[in-house]
């Protein structure tokens, strides 16, 4: 079973909602620097009896969590930067939007893949 983390508790809310009920993968971690959004999804998970999800407000700590894949639902202008970090950490990446803003980001992302 894939262990998936979501970066972005606000923009990633729809993906979090799906993963909370999806039985073919496990939502293992959520990261957001905006604490109210993180608290909202934590409360939702607790109400659903999902107590095995870890919550982070720091990406570097989130990146160390044992997971197979990360859904990037953070600021669109930052997707390439975070995707490269996740790929280099050995994770699969799904970006909710086009990940690159510049050609330099595209080259760095391609090289990481």
N, C-alpha and C positions, 0 to 999 in steps of 0.2 A: 504494500500500500504506500502510495506517495505521501510524503510528509511535506506540507506546503505552508509557507509563511506569506503574509501579506504586508507590504510596506504601504501604509496609508489607510488609517482607520476611517477617514471621512470619505475620500474619493474611492476607497476600496470597499466601502460598505456593501455594495451589491455582491461583490465576489465573496466577502466574508459571510454574508447571509447564505449564499449557495453552499459554501464549504462547510458551514455549520450543520447542514442536513445531508450533504452528499456522502454516501457511504463507500465510494470507491477511492477516496483520498482522505487524509486527515489534516485538518487545520491545526498546526502546532504552535504558531507564533504570529503575533501582530505587532507592528511597530508604527508609532506615530509620535512626533515631538509635541503635538497638541494634546495635552493631557485630558481635556474634557471628551474628545472623540475616543480616546483610548478607554476611558472609564465607561463610556456608553456601550461600546462593544463588549467590554468585560462583564458588565452587568447583564447584557443580553445572553452571553454565553453561560453565565452562572445560572440564570433563570431557566436555561435549557438543559442544565445539568452537565455542561461541558466544562470540566474543571482541569483538563490537561493542556490548556492553551497557555503559553507564556506571553507576557506583555512587556514591550520595550519602548522606551522613549529615546533610545540611542541606537543609531543604525549599526555602529561597530559591534555592540553587544548582540544585537539581533542577528547579525551576519555569522556570529559564532554558534548560533543555535543549530542543533542537529536537524537539518531539513534537506529535502531533495530539490525543491523548487521554490521560487519566489515570484509572487505577483507584484509588479510595480504599479502602484496607484498613488504615487506621490506627485509633486509638481512635474508637469510634462517636460519642462526644460531641463529636468535633472535625470530623466530616465536613462539616457546613455551612460552617464557617470555611474549610477547605481547598478545598471545592468553589467557593466564591465567588472565591477567589484564582485558581484554575485557569481558571474561566470568564472572569474579567477579563483573563487572559493570553491568551485566545482559544482555549482548549482545550475539547474535549468532556470530560465527566466521567461516570464510572460509580461509584456509591457501592454498596459491598457490603451496606449496611444502610440503613434509613431515615435520611436525612441530617439531619433536624431534631429538636432536643430542645425548642425553644421556638418560640413564635409569632414572636418577633423574628428568629430564625434563618430561619424559613420566609419571612418577608417579604424579608429581605436576599437569600436564595437566589433567590426569584422575581424580584426586581429585577435580579439579575445575569444570570439566564437571558434 
